[in-house]
Amino acid sequence: MDTPHTLIKKTGSLATITLNRPKKANALSVAMRDSLQDRLKDAAEDNAIEVVLIQAEGPTFCGGLDITDLPESPARWRERVIAAQMNHLSVVRMPKVVIAAIQGGAVGGGASLALSADILVMAEDAHFSFPFVHLGIVPDGGSSYFLQAKLGVPLALDLLLTGSKLSAQEAAKLGLTRRVVATDKLKTSSQALAEELARVPSEARMLTKSLCQQFWSGGLEALLSHEADAFAFATTTPGHQAAMKRLKLASERRGL
């Protein structure tokens, strides 16, 4: 029997969704994106669930794109980007509070997934990585929007144009999270936060999330439409094609 790409566990009013490809650094294949969408839909539609926690097995939250499962045309790339967008829109649109618990790397699309959550809990060893420009592509999954909305334009431009990393400590200093915990305490800390949020009156919690969204997420869907087209075009460029050849060669050398 194949191991599920994602898991969901419901305990009272909490749904815990777990990325479950630790041997692949929880890399985002088509199957994993589809599985994640099903889990998010399940949590969103279950009236008994009030808080959703997204976490990951293994030392890495999410290594980003699964390079063993790449599209072969710009149209297919566009479909892949839209699938990522649908995952993250599901998180944003969900009236329930969503927490992301991050350890190790949250890379590329994995960073976008984490940034779509309402509250971040980061392990001391956690970092975001935005390597898009080094791969000859544009940020996907709404990461350019999330970073500008949650960190501000100058910092978003710095991170995305340089393809930089953002450590948990720097994320806390910049205000992206106020919760950095010991790596071995990540699951218990995020679980405790989820339980605390579940005790808040549900109507106040839902309306507060909705109220905050009016401020920061109004332009998200318009950006996502442009993002999918820009990404598809970027995959036709020589820079992207050369970058992918280098990436595949490096992966072969590592035996991945």
Order of alpha helices (4+ residues) and beta strands (2+ residues): beta-beta-alpha-beta-alpha-beta-beta-alpha-beta-beta-alpha-alpha-beta-alpha-beta-alpha-alpha-alpha-alpha
